[in-house]
Amino acid sequence: LIIAAVFNLVAGLTWLGGGALTQGVSTGMSQVATQMEKESGSQMTAEQKAQMEKFQDEVGGSGIGFMAFGVFLLVSVGILIAGAVFLFQNKKAQFIMIAGGIAVLAEVLGSLMSSFGVTNIIGLVGGVMAILAAKSMGTGPAPEPAE
């Protein structure tokens, strides 16, 4: 879970930055078009304006989606680290299962939004192993305290 959290931290910052950049490009396109109209003295046709607005809506919408996924990944970092700590302490099995589920969900969403890679495999394996470890908690006798 800790390795998945580190990957999600890097990926979350990347998705957040990429979404902000995409959103900025969308906003900047209208400013460039307005400036070009002023400099050339000619107006864009209604068809050109419609195409520009359609492009801005598509790009702007995807930028917001990228940023939302980046925020989800950043929130998952804290949950995954907390889940790993509880796993080391052998406590709170339900929370560990939730953390494992979030790790799996993050990898599935990430592979749907971009592509499936080695880092996705690590996150999936970590999430599944956390869920399995949490399910096995409390099934055996409690260990003797160390002196």
DAVENNOR-V294749 format. One record per run of one state. SS is the DSSP state (2 for helix, 1 for strand, 0 for the rest). FROM is the first residue (numbers start at 1). LEN is the number of residues. Records with the same first field share a line. If there is no record, write none. Layout:
SS: FROM-LEN + FROM-LEN
//
This chain:
0: 1-1 + 41-5 + 90-3 + 114-4 + 136-12
2: 2-39 + 46-44 + 93-21 + 118-18
//
